[in-house]
């Protein structure tokens, strides 16, 4: 991307920052390096959505991304769909990684095979350090992979709250109780299960978790009798429908209180994904009001509800706004929204970036470059319009990339 002169200077200044990667799904490195990787690997994860909606069938998708199959045939299947999506922002980090990590100007018929060889040769112990620490200057990455045993201080776990709050089968309660050395038969009422949940959350924290993850939804306050009735049905075997929602709402609100007591920040998926109407960030307004002692990190700018999300972050002291994923959903929407957020939101409430990838750690590097470009362009216009000095713009970006996520998650660094 061509930057304005001021944006280019800011982008260069950002290169000296230590960065907190405020949202990933990266697994332990040993799981990544067991995978066979090649050029097609760069177009999995979020890029798969664009491939599907451009016309790729599920059968084609499975064939392309099964790296045990012949690369040449898989590349020929991918190629026509790649031409449909190559200019989209989901795909751009893959091309940046190919160029800046491996030295290939494009991913095409001529380069896919040598790129694949270079990627596989690089897929060895230390790949996270080489990409995240050395190339991205990431101090820590907050990751959600369902595990706390991550094998490195580079990754800090955020655990999925619904592991305890989404309870539909009694056998799942039995499994959770066994995992904690408890007996499910002793869980006679919802309050007993709350103590199990409390023990599980405390164990996660003791194992290094710095936060919990939830999904925005209209969590209601439920009557005690209604919750007790739902629990009785669950003990009989399973629940569904509004009965399951009733118990989820009760356990969800209770878990958020526990998070506040344990000083664990709650990350909230809002906006983009599937039928995004069910993921409206405005559902969180009543939730954050009911839990003023709990910190919330509202993800993805709530896209496409970026203005509403900005107002939520502005109005509630216990809510931060996180630009993770946003930069590659739509760079232009992110820039426009960030420009408005500077008008709306206290500067200590904005978190600049999270890569939001699982296996393809190479694309974290590309996503970070896009994020730095976006932030440089937004701040440069403010500098050029004499609304802030160049030094103030650099300080703001440093705050967003490092200080704010450190504060929001109470990181000891």
MORA-V888535 format. One record per helix or strand of 3 or more residues. SS is the DSSP state (helix for helix, strand for strand). FROM is the first residue (numbers start at 0). LEN is the number of residues. If there is no record, write none. Layout:
ss;from;len
SS;FROM;LEN
SS;FROM;LEN
This chain:
ss;from;len
helix;4;10
strand;18;6
helix;28;5
helix;38;5
helix;46;7
helix;57;7
helix;70;15
helix;88;12
helix;111;11
helix;126;9
strand;137;6
strand;154;6
helix;161;4
helix;169;10
helix;183;3
helix;189;17
strand;210;5
helix;223;12
helix;240;22
strand;264;5
helix;275;4
helix;280;10
strand;295;3
helix;298;4
helix;305;10
strand;318;4
helix;325;4
helix;330;14
helix;346;3
helix;361;23
helix;389;19
